[in-house]
Amino acid sequence: MEVGKVHTSQVSRFRQGGNLRIQSVEKILVALPPAAQVYLLKLLIMDIESRQNHHDKDS
């Protein structure tokens, strides 16, 4: 079965901490409602900023 042209096995693997190819991430993002897209991207930005702050402190 596919969800937004991404196999459910790929989504399951991702939920368990596995990696997805960027094409799969893009397909999942496009399949989400706009509000969920914004929420997910905000989480991603916060994660990137947090990693950058930790990197800056270690330098």
C-alpha positions as CSV (number, residue, x, y, z in Angstrom):
1,M,0.0,0.0,0.0
2,E,1.2,3.5,-0.7
3,V,0.4,6.8,1.1
4,G,1.1,9.8,-1.0
5,K,3.1,7.5,-3.4
6,V,5.3,6.5,-0.5
7,H,5.0,2.9,0.6
8,T,3.7,2.3,4.2
9,S,6.8,0.2,4.9
10,Q,9.0,3.3,4.2
11,V,6.8,5.4,6.6
12,S,7.0,2.7,9.2
13,R,10.8,2.6,8.9
14,F,11.0,6.4,9.2
15,R,8.8,6.3,12.4
16,Q,11.2,3.8,13.9
17,G,14.2,6.2,13.3
18,G,15.2,5.0,9.9
19,N,16.3,7.2,7.1
20,L,14.3,8.1,4.0
21,R,15.6,9.2,0.6
22,I,14.9,12.9,0.0
23,Q,12.4,12.0,-2.7
24,S,10.3,10.1,-0.2
25,V,10.5,13.0,2.3
26,E,9.3,15.4,-0.4
27,K,6.4,13.1,-1.3
28,I,5.3,12.8,2.4
29,L,5.6,16.6,2.8
30,V,3.5,17.3,-0.3
31,A,0.8,14.8,0.9
32,L,0.4,16.6,4.2
33,P,-2.2,19.4,4.8
34,P,-0.6,22.9,4.6
35,A,-0.7,23.4,8.4
36,A,1.1,20.1,9.0
37,Q,3.7,21.1,6.3
38,V,4.4,24.3,8.2
39,Y,4.6,22.6,11.5
40,L,7.0,19.9,10.3
41,L,9.2,22.5,8.6
42,K,9.3,24.6,11.8
43,L,10.4,21.5,13.8
44,L,13.1,21.0,11.2
45,I,14.3,24.6,11.5
46,M,14.4,24.4,15.3
47,D,16.4,21.2,15.1
48,I,18.9,22.7,12.7
49,E,19.2,25.8,14.9
50,S,19.7,23.7,18.0
51,R,22.5,21.6,16.3
52,Q,24.1,24.8,15.1
53,N,24.1,26.3,18.6
54,H,25.6,23.1,20.1
55,H,28.3,23.2,17.3
56,D,29.0,26.9,18.0
57,K,29.5,26.2,21.8
58,D,31.9,23.3,21.0
59,S,34.0,25.5,18.8
